[in-house]
Amino acid sequence: MRILVVDDITTMRHVMINMLRNLGFSQIDEATDGKQALTLLGKRKYSLVISDLNMPFVDGLTLLDKMRATPQLAKVPVLMVTCENTKERVQEILLHKVDGFVIKPFNMATLVKQLQRIKILDASGQLCS
């Protein structure tokens, strides 16, 4: 299972990657923005994209919209990560067909819950096959 982590802040990418490795994921790629993510998505098949919302060049919503509009990417689950937590903004993001949503700061339990919700991890925290 290959995962793409997209965030313009190096520290946040590395925190997410370390959490994923602690959960047993080993095939993890990273991108610094949505533009780079789209390039990687065109070259490799991913089982999950975890993306920050606010990034330069191509933000998380634009990345999500482009993925949903591309037949070979349309069904790839996307977990959006953001520090925006107003009700209106969360509802707007959910309208873009995001599979999961995490508000920063978050912990491992929150990440696990979202990965279980989108069927990347099973109820016991093991990788789904």
MDTraj code that builds the backbone (N, CA, C; nanometers):
import mdtraj as md
import numpy as np

residues = "MET ARG ILE LEU VAL VAL ASP ASP ILE THR THR MET ARG HIS VAL MET ILE ASN MET LEU ARG ASN LEU GLY PHE SER GLN ILE ASP GLU ALA THR ASP GLY LYS GLN ALA LEU THR LEU LEU GLY LYS ARG LYS TYR SER LEU VAL ILE SER ASP LEU ASN MET PRO PHE VAL ASP GLY LEU THR LEU LEU ASP LYS MET ARG ALA THR PRO GLN LEU ALA LYS VAL PRO VAL LEU MET VAL THR CYS GLU ASN THR LYS GLU ARG VAL GLN GLU ILE LEU LEU HIS LYS VAL ASP GLY PHE VAL ILE LYS PRO PHE ASN MET ALA THR LEU VAL LYS GLN LEU GLN ARG ILE LYS ILE LEU ASP ALA SER GLY GLN LEU CYS SER".split()
xyz = np.array([
    [0.0849, -0.1175, 0.0000],
    [0.0000, 0.0000, 0.0000],
    [0.0897, 0.1241, 0.0000],
    [0.0790, 0.2039, -0.1053],
    [0.1614, 0.3233, -0.1178],
    [0.0772, 0.4462, -0.0812],
    [0.1376, 0.5334, 0.0009],
    [0.0699, 0.6543, 0.0478],
    [0.1494, 0.7764, 0.0032],
    [0.0778, 0.8810, -0.0366],
    [0.1392, 1.0088, -0.0721],
    [0.1004, 1.1122, 0.0337],
    [0.2011, 1.1729, 0.0967],
    [0.1799, 1.2781, 0.1961],
    [0.2169, 1.4113, 0.1317],
    [0.1216, 1.5056, 0.1326],
    [0.1409, 1.6336, 0.0654],
    [0.1271, 1.7468, 0.1662],
    [0.2341, 1.8215, 0.1870],
    [0.2316, 1.9356, 0.2786],
    [0.3503, 2.0244, 0.2460],
    [0.3292, 2.1542, 0.2472],
    [0.4387, 2.2471, 0.2165],
    [0.5330, 2.2677, 0.3343],
    [0.4948, 2.2220, 0.4530],
    [0.5790, 2.2369, 0.5714],
    [0.6498, 2.1031, 0.5977],
    [0.7815, 2.1058, 0.5846],
    [0.8626, 1.9841, 0.5985],
    [0.8358, 1.9127, 0.7304],
    [0.8303, 1.9867, 0.8388],
    [0.8087, 1.9266, 0.9703],
    [0.6773, 1.8499, 0.9751],
    [0.5714, 1.9079, 0.9198],
    [0.4409, 1.8402, 0.9208],
    [0.4443, 1.7125, 0.8369],
    [0.5121, 1.7174, 0.7219],
    [0.5250, 1.5963, 0.6403],
    [0.5957, 1.4865, 0.7192],
    [0.7032, 1.5236, 0.7866],
    [0.7807, 1.4236, 0.8592],
    [0.7062, 1.3689, 0.9802],
    [0.6290, 1.4533, 1.0481],
    [0.5457, 1.4052, 1.1594],
    [0.4452, 1.3022, 1.1068],
    [0.3798, 1.3343, 0.9962],
    [0.2805, 1.2433, 0.9377],
    [0.3473, 1.1141, 0.8918],
    [0.4604, 1.1249, 0.8264],
    [0.5319, 1.0062, 0.7778],
    [0.5733, 0.9173, 0.8951],
    [0.6228, 0.9771, 1.0027],
    [0.6612, 0.8984, 1.1199],
    [0.5408, 0.8289, 1.1827],
    [0.4277, 0.8975, 1.1903],
    [0.3061, 0.8346, 1.2426],
    [0.2672, 0.7149, 1.1558],
    [0.2714, 0.7343, 1.0247],
    [0.2347, 0.6268, 0.9326],
    [0.3302, 0.5082, 0.9452],
    [0.4586, 0.5366, 0.9579],
    [0.5566, 0.4277, 0.9753],
    [0.5304, 0.3518, 1.1047],
    [0.4948, 0.4248, 1.2109],
    [0.4621, 0.3593, 1.3383],
    [0.3389, 0.2701, 1.3276],
    [0.2543, 0.2987, 1.2301],
    [0.1345, 0.2171, 1.2072],
    [0.1624, 0.0995, 1.1131],
    [0.2852, 0.0909, 1.0618],
    [0.3218, -0.0214, 0.9768],
    [0.3299, 0.0075, 0.8287],
    [0.3069, 0.1308, 0.7887],
    [0.3179, 0.1667, 0.6476],
    [0.4647, 0.1902, 0.6130],
    [0.5083, 0.1398, 0.4996],
    [0.6487, 0.1580, 0.4622],
    [0.6662, 0.2256, 0.3267],
    [0.5670, 0.2170, 0.2414],
    [0.5771, 0.2791, 0.1089],
    [0.5098, 0.4155, 0.1131],
    [0.5893, 0.5168, 0.1463],
    [0.5366, 0.6524, 0.1644],
    [0.6197, 0.7479, 0.0802],
    [0.5520, 0.8241, -0.0044],
    [0.6162, 0.9292, -0.0821],
    [0.5689, 1.0626, -0.0282],
    [0.6443, 1.1684, -0.0590],
    [0.6043, 1.3007, -0.0118],
    [0.6130, 1.4026, -0.1246],
    [0.5256, 1.5023, -0.1143],
    [0.5228, 1.6135, -0.2092],
    [0.5082, 1.7426, -0.1304],
    [0.5678, 1.8484, -0.1829],
    [0.5677, 1.9767, -0.1129],
    [0.4463, 2.0631, -0.1448],
    [0.3711, 2.0261, -0.2472],
    [0.2482, 2.0993, -0.2810],
    [0.1650, 2.0143, -0.3759],
    [0.0467, 2.0636, -0.4072],
    [-0.0429, 1.9891, -0.4943],
    [0.0099, 1.9714, -0.6346],
    [0.0870, 2.0647, -0.6829],
    [0.1439, 2.0547, -0.8178],
    [0.2386, 1.9353, -0.8258],
    [0.3278, 1.9248, -0.7287],
    [0.4201, 1.8115, -0.7242],
    [0.3427, 1.6814, -0.7015],
    [0.2394, 1.6865, -0.6203],
    [0.1568, 1.5676, -0.5947],
    [0.0927, 1.5175, -0.7238],
    [0.0402, 1.6074, -0.8053],
    [-0.0225, 1.5665, -0.9313],
    [0.0783, 1.4990, -1.0234],
    [0.2005, 1.5483, -1.0238],
    [0.3060, 1.4850, -1.1033],
    [0.3305, 1.3429, -1.0546],
    [0.3435, 1.3254, -0.9227],
    [0.3657, 1.1923, -0.8666],
    [0.2466, 1.1004, -0.8916],
    [0.1260, 1.1541, -0.8787],
    [0.0051, 1.0746, -0.9019],
    [-0.0033, 1.0265, -1.0466],
    [0.0586, 1.1005, -1.1381],
    [0.0618, 1.0588, -1.2780],
    [0.1637, 0.9497, -1.3050],
    [0.2561, 0.9292, -1.2124],
    [0.3636, 0.8315, -1.2321],
    [0.3434, 0.7015, -1.1550],
    [0.2731, 0.7085, -1.0407],
    [0.2581, 0.5926, -0.9526],
    [0.1137, 0.5777, -0.9092],
    [0.0818, 0.4554, -0.8674],
    [-0.0513, 0.4292, -0.8125],
    [-0.0433, 0.4401, -0.6601],
    [-0.1354, 0.5165, -0.6014],
    [-0.1402, 0.5352, -0.4566],
    [-0.2710, 0.4806, -0.4014],
    [-0.2620, 0.4261, -0.2802],
    [-0.3805, 0.3757, -0.2111],
    [-0.4457, 0.4826, -0.1257],
    [-0.3698, 0.5903, -0.0969],
    [-0.4187, 0.6980, -0.0122],
    [-0.3352, 0.8228, -0.0359],
    [-0.4019, 0.9382, -0.0359],
    [-0.3334, 1.0678, -0.0384],
    [-0.3736, 1.1419, 0.0884],
    [-0.2732, 1.1869, 0.1626],
    [-0.2967, 1.2701, 0.2808],
    [-0.2433, 1.4077, 0.2453],
    [-0.3317, 1.5069, 0.2412],
    [-0.2928, 1.6389, 0.1923],
    [-0.3306, 1.7503, 0.2886],
    [-0.2396, 1.8449, 0.3004],
    [-0.2686, 1.9691, 0.3700],
    [-0.3675, 2.0476, 0.2848],
    [-0.4438, 2.1334, 0.3461],
    [-0.5398, 2.2148, 0.2724],
    [-0.4731, 2.3376, 0.2113],
    [-0.3990, 2.4116, 0.2919],
    [-0.3409, 2.5387, 0.2470],
    [-0.1951, 2.5197, 0.2073],
    [-0.1707, 2.5284, 0.0759],
    [-0.0364, 2.5155, 0.0210],
    [-0.0222, 2.6106, -0.0971],
    [0.1009, 2.6498, -0.1292],
    [0.1218, 2.7347, -0.2466],
    [0.1037, 2.6549, -0.3760],
    [0.0925, 2.7255, -0.4873],
    [0.0815, 2.6701, -0.6229],
    [-0.0499, 2.5976, -0.6446],
    [-0.0658, 2.4784, -0.5895],
    [-0.1912, 2.4034, -0.5992],
    [-0.2290, 2.3610, -0.4577],
    [-0.3400, 2.4155, -0.4062],
    [-0.3798, 2.3847, -0.2681],
    [-0.4522, 2.2495, -0.2615],
    [-0.4856, 2.2094, -0.1399],
    [-0.5471, 2.0795, -0.1182],
    [-0.6814, 2.0607, -0.1866],
    [-0.7654, 2.1629, -0.1874],
    [-0.8966, 2.1504, -0.2526],
    [-0.8817, 2.1385, -0.4031],
    [-0.7899, 2.2143, -0.4603],
    [-0.7666, 2.2058, -0.6045],
    [-0.7112, 2.0683, -0.6397],
    [-0.6184, 2.0186, -0.5579],
    [-0.5652, 1.8837, -0.5781],
    [-0.6784, 1.7823, -0.5736],
    [-0.7627, 1.7913, -0.4728],
    [-0.8759, 1.6999, -0.4585],
    [-0.9683, 1.7075, -0.5798],
    [-1.0023, 1.8281, -0.6227],
    [-1.0911, 1.8452, -0.7385],
    [-1.0305, 1.7846, -0.8646],
    [-0.9004, 1.8048, -0.8845],
    [-0.8334, 1.7491, -1.0034],
    [-0.8294, 1.5971, -0.9967],
    [-0.8092, 1.5430, -0.8767],
    [-0.8110, 1.3978, -0.8619],
    [-0.9496, 1.3420, -0.8933],
    [-1.0538, 1.4052, -0.8400],
    [-1.1902, 1.3564, -0.8619],
    [-1.2321, 1.3681, -1.0091],
    [-1.1700, 1.4614, -1.0824],
    [-1.2032, 1.4810, -1.2234],
    [-1.1210, 1.3908, -1.3159],
    [-1.0250, 1.3178, -1.2605],
    [-0.9391, 1.2294, -1.3392],
    [-0.9814, 1.0857, -1.3140],
    [-1.0319, 1.0162, -1.4165],
    [-1.0878, 0.8826, -1.3954],
    [-0.9965, 0.7865, -1.3179],
    [-0.8670, 0.7828, -1.3482],
    [-0.7790, 0.6872, -1.2803],
    [-0.7456, 0.7289, -1.1374],
    [-0.7787, 0.8520, -1.0971],
    [-0.7518, 0.9003, -0.9611],
    [-0.8789, 0.9231, -0.8803],
    [-0.9925, 0.9181, -0.9447],
    [-1.1189, 0.9593, -0.8837],
    [-1.1544, 0.8821, -0.7570],
    [-1.1129, 0.7563, -0.7482],
    [-1.1516, 0.6734, -0.6332],
    [-1.0418, 0.6618, -0.5277],
    [-0.9287, 0.7290, -0.5478],
    [-0.8216, 0.7248, -0.4481],
    [-0.8687, 0.8033, -0.3254],
    [-0.8679, 0.7401, -0.2069],
    [-0.9106, 0.8118, -0.0867],
    [-0.8174, 0.9289, -0.0548],
    [-0.8785, 1.0388, -0.0118],
    [-0.8027, 1.1578, 0.0263],
    [-0.8404, 1.1962, 0.1688],
    [-0.7369, 1.2081, 0.2523],
    [-0.7523, 1.2560, 0.3892],
    [-0.6972, 1.3978, 0.3929],
    [-0.7822, 1.4947, 0.4227],
    [-0.7421, 1.6353, 0.4253],
    [-0.7023, 1.6744, 0.5667],
    [-0.5911, 1.7461, 0.5767],
    [-0.5383, 1.7917, 0.7049],
    [-0.5331, 1.9445, 0.7019],
    [-0.5870, 2.0076, 0.8069],
    [-0.5894, 2.1541, 0.8095],
    [-0.6017, 2.2064, 0.9521],
    [-0.5694, 2.3336, 0.9686],
    [-0.5934, 2.3970, 1.0989],
    [-0.7215, 2.4807, 1.0937],
    [-0.7866, 2.4837, 0.9794],
    [-0.9136, 2.5559, 0.9684],
    [-1.0243, 2.4719, 1.0305],
    [-1.0993, 2.5321, 1.1216],
    [-1.2013, 2.4522, 1.1904],
    [-1.3372, 2.5202, 1.2023],
    [-1.3596, 2.6253, 1.1226],
    [-1.4926, 2.6853, 1.1272],
    [-1.5924, 2.5912, 1.0593],
    [-1.7142, 2.5925, 1.1078],
    [-1.8172, 2.5035, 1.0554],
    [-1.8349, 2.5224, 0.9047],
    [-1.8356, 2.6470, 0.8596],
    [-1.8568, 2.6767, 0.7182],
    [-1.7443, 2.6190, 0.6320],
    [-1.6208, 2.6350, 0.6780],
    [-1.5050, 2.5866, 0.6006],
    [-1.5025, 2.4335, 0.5965],
    [-1.5324, 2.3703, 0.7076],
    [-1.5365, 2.2238, 0.7124],
    [-1.6444, 2.1728, 0.6167],
    [-1.7625, 2.2345, 0.6178],
    [-1.8706, 2.1931, 0.5285],
    [-1.8306, 2.2117, 0.3822],
    [-1.7617, 2.3216, 0.3527],
    [-1.7156, 2.3469, 0.2157],
    [-1.6205, 2.2357, 0.1695],
    [-1.5282, 2.1981, 0.2555],
    [-1.4310, 2.0943, 0.2213],
    [-1.5011, 1.9600, 0.2006],
    [-1.5970, 1.9290, 0.2874],
    [-1.6702, 1.8028, 0.2748],
    [-1.7497, 1.7950, 0.1441],
    [-1.7943, 1.9080, 0.0929],
    [-1.8673, 1.9110, -0.0341],
    [-1.7788, 1.8705, -0.1520],
    [-1.6496, 1.8759, -0.1342],
    [-1.5551, 1.8405, -0.2416],
    [-1.5248, 1.6913, -0.2442],
    [-1.6021, 1.6119, -0.1744],
    [-1.5904, 1.4658, -0.1734],
    [-1.4592, 1.4161, -0.1134],
    [-1.4183, 1.4797, -0.0035],
    [-1.3022, 1.4315, 0.0703],
    [-1.3442, 1.3090, 0.1516],
    [-1.2530, 1.2138, 0.1669],
    [-1.2871, 1.0896, 0.2366],
    [-1.2699, 1.0995, 0.3873],
    [-1.1773, 1.1830, 0.4314],
    [-1.1517, 1.2011, 0.5735],
    [-1.0982, 1.3409, 0.5987],
    [-1.1042, 1.3796, 0.7257],
    [-1.0718, 1.5176, 0.7598],
    [-1.0088, 1.5194, 0.8979],
    [-0.8917, 1.5827, 0.9108],
    [-0.8227, 1.5926, 1.0394],
    [-0.7862, 1.7388, 1.0628],
    [-0.8175, 1.7885, 1.1817],
    [-0.7838, 1.9268, 1.2175],
    [-0.6571, 1.9261, 1.3026],
    [-0.5598, 2.0079, 1.2616],
    [-0.4334, 2.0221, 1.3356],
    [-0.4584, 2.1024, 1.4616],
    [-0.3892, 2.0782, 1.5697],
    [-0.2997, 1.9644, 1.5903],
    [-0.3817, 1.8393, 1.6172],
    [-0.3247, 1.7241, 1.5839],
    [-0.3934, 1.5969, 1.6054],
    [-0.2929, 1.4965, 1.6602],
    [-0.3447, 1.3837, 1.7070],
    [-0.2571, 1.2802, 1.7621],
    [-0.2771, 1.1502, 1.6849],
    [-0.2026, 1.0495, 1.7260],
    [-0.2073, 0.9197, 1.6582],
    [-0.3473, 0.8603, 1.6612],
    [-0.4173, 0.8725, 1.7732],
    [-0.5524, 0.8162, 1.7850],
    [-0.6470, 0.8777, 1.6820],
    [-0.6353, 1.0072, 1.6598],
    [-0.7186, 1.0758, 1.5604],
    [-0.6870, 1.0248, 1.4208],
    [-0.5581, 1.0097, 1.3905],
    [-0.5180, 0.9584, 1.2597],
    [-0.5700, 0.8160, 1.2402],
    [-0.5541, 0.7318, 1.3397],
    [-0.6004, 0.5935, 1.3307],
    [-0.7510, 0.5893, 1.3051],
    [-0.8259, 0.6711, 1.3780],
    [-0.9716, 0.6739, 1.3619],
    [-1.0104, 0.7096, 1.2174],
    [-0.9422, 0.8069, 1.1592],
    [-0.9731, 0.8458, 1.0214],
    [-0.9316, 0.7367, 0.9223],
    [-0.8176, 0.6733, 0.9451],
    [-0.7727, 0.5655, 0.8565],
    [-0.8662, 0.4451, 0.8656],
    [-0.9237, 0.4210, 0.9825],
    [-1.0237, 0.3145, 0.9964],
    [-1.1527, 0.3542, 0.9245],
    [-1.1903, 0.4785, 0.9369],
    [-1.3130, 0.5286, 0.8749],
    [-1.3086, 0.5140, 0.7225],
    [-1.1901, 0.5367, 0.6641],
    [-1.1800, 0.5278, 0.5177],
    [-1.1257, 0.3916, 0.4725],
    [-1.1250, 0.2959, 0.5686],
    [-1.0948, 0.1553, 0.5400],
    [-0.9507, 0.1299, 0.4943],
    [-0.8573, 0.2077, 0.5492],
    [-0.7150, 0.1825, 0.5276],
    [-0.6654, 0.0905, 0.6400],
    [-0.7186, 0.1117, 0.7599],
    [-0.6917, 0.0243, 0.8743],
    [-0.8224, -0.0427, 0.9150],
    [-0.8113, -0.1657, 0.9649],
    [-0.9327, -0.2312, 1.0151],
    [-0.9601, -0.1886, 1.1598],
    [-1.0637, -0.2440, 1.2191],
    [-1.1059, -0.2046, 1.3542],
    [-0.9991, -0.2301, 1.4592],
    [-0.9101, -0.3260, 1.4331],
    [-0.8035, -0.3548, 1.5312],
    [-0.6772, -0.2750, 1.5038],
    [-0.6802, -0.1870, 1.4026],
    [-0.5633, -0.1038, 1.3726],
    [-0.4647, -0.1694, 1.2772],
    [-0.5044, -0.2817, 1.2152],
    [-0.4185, -0.3514, 1.1190],
    [-0.4488, -0.3022, 0.9785],
    [-0.3478, -0.3104, 0.8910],
    [-0.3663, -0.2692, 0.7527],
    [-0.4724, -0.3542, 0.6851],
    [-0.5627, -0.2900, 0.6141],
    [-0.6621, -0.3641, 0.5376],
    [-0.5946, -0.4169, 0.4119],
    [-0.6377, -0.5345, 0.3692],
    [-0.5756, -0.5906, 0.2487],
    [-0.6539, -0.5569, 0.1248],
])
top = md.Topology()
chain = top.add_chain()
for i, resn in enumerate(residues, 1):
    res = top.add_residue(resn, chain, resSeq=i)
    for name in ("N", "CA", "C"):
        top.add_atom(name, md.element.get_by_symbol(name[0]), res)
traj = md.Trajectory(xyz[None], top)
